[in-house]
Amino acid sequence: MGYAEAAYLTAVGDTVHVAARLEELTKTYASELVISEAVAARAGVDVSGYPRDELTLRNRSAPLAIRVVADARALAANLS
């Protein structure tokens, strides 16, 4: 653990940290799903029609592009 810009290592790791932040954002955006554009692209899911935002995360040099999906069922319907 560290303070301010000091580097830190935990058992949690970057992936879990990002996932926890995205889950928290579902409450902020009153949505069912907040997904990073990087994950959507790797999964082959087109999220271009959903609202976009950028999230600044601690220990990351660049902002994380996210999409806000109010109704996850609508996104799932587009997958079939």
C-alpha positions as CSV (number, residue, x, y, z in Angstrom):
1,M,0.0,0.0,0.0
2,G,1.1,3.5,-0.5
3,Y,0.2,7.2,-0.3
4,A,-0.5,9.6,-3.1
5,E,1.7,8.7,-6.1
6,A,3.6,6.0,-4.3
7,A,3.5,2.6,-5.9
8,Y,1.7,-0.1,-4.1
9,L,1.1,-3.8,-4.5
10,T,-1.8,-5.7,-3.2
11,A,-3.4,-9.1,-3.7
12,V,-6.3,-7.4,-5.4
13,G,-4.6,-6.3,-8.6
14,D,-5.6,-4.0,-11.4
15,T,-8.3,-6.2,-12.9
16,V,-10.2,-6.5,-9.7
17,H,-9.7,-2.8,-8.9
18,V,-11.2,-1.8,-12.3
19,A,-14.1,-4.3,-12.0
20,A,-15.0,-3.0,-8.6
21,R,-15.0,0.6,-9.8
22,L,-17.2,-0.3,-12.8
23,E,-19.6,-2.1,-10.5
24,E,-19.8,1.0,-8.3
25,L,-20.6,3.2,-11.3
26,T,-23.8,1.2,-12.0
27,K,-25.2,3.0,-9.0
28,T,-23.9,6.4,-10.1
29,Y,-25.4,6.0,-13.6
30,A,-28.5,4.2,-12.4
31,S,-27.7,1.5,-14.9
32,E,-27.5,-2.3,-15.0
33,L,-24.1,-2.4,-16.6
34,V,-21.0,-0.3,-17.0
35,I,-18.5,-1.9,-19.4
36,S,-15.1,-0.7,-20.6
37,E,-14.7,-0.2,-24.3
38,A,-11.6,-2.5,-24.2
39,V,-13.6,-5.4,-22.7
40,A,-16.5,-4.9,-25.2
41,A,-14.1,-4.9,-28.1
42,R,-12.3,-8.0,-26.9
43,A,-15.7,-9.7,-26.6
44,G,-16.8,-8.6,-30.0
45,V,-19.7,-6.6,-28.6
46,D,-20.8,-3.4,-30.3
47,V,-21.5,-0.8,-27.6
48,S,-21.2,2.2,-29.9
49,G,-24.9,3.0,-29.4
50,Y,-24.6,3.4,-25.6
51,P,-23.5,6.6,-23.7
52,R,-19.8,7.0,-23.4
53,D,-17.7,8.4,-20.6
54,E,-14.1,8.4,-19.5
55,L,-13.0,7.3,-16.0
56,T,-9.8,8.4,-14.3
57,L,-8.4,5.6,-12.1
58,R,-5.7,5.7,-9.6
59,N,-2.4,4.2,-10.8
60,R,-3.4,4.5,-14.5
61,S,-1.8,6.9,-16.9
62,A,-4.7,7.1,-19.3
63,P,-8.4,7.5,-18.7
64,L,-10.6,4.4,-19.1
65,A,-13.3,4.7,-21.8
66,I,-16.6,3.2,-20.6
67,R,-20.1,2.6,-22.0
68,V,-23.2,2.8,-19.8
69,V,-25.9,0.2,-20.5
70,A,-29.2,1.0,-18.8
71,D,-30.8,-2.3,-19.8
72,A,-28.4,-5.3,-20.0
73,R,-31.2,-7.4,-21.7
74,A,-31.2,-5.0,-24.6
75,L,-27.4,-5.6,-25.1
76,A,-27.9,-9.3,-24.8
77,A,-30.6,-9.3,-27.4
78,N,-28.1,-7.7,-29.8
79,L,-25.7,-10.6,-29.3
80,S,-28.0,-13.3,-30.7
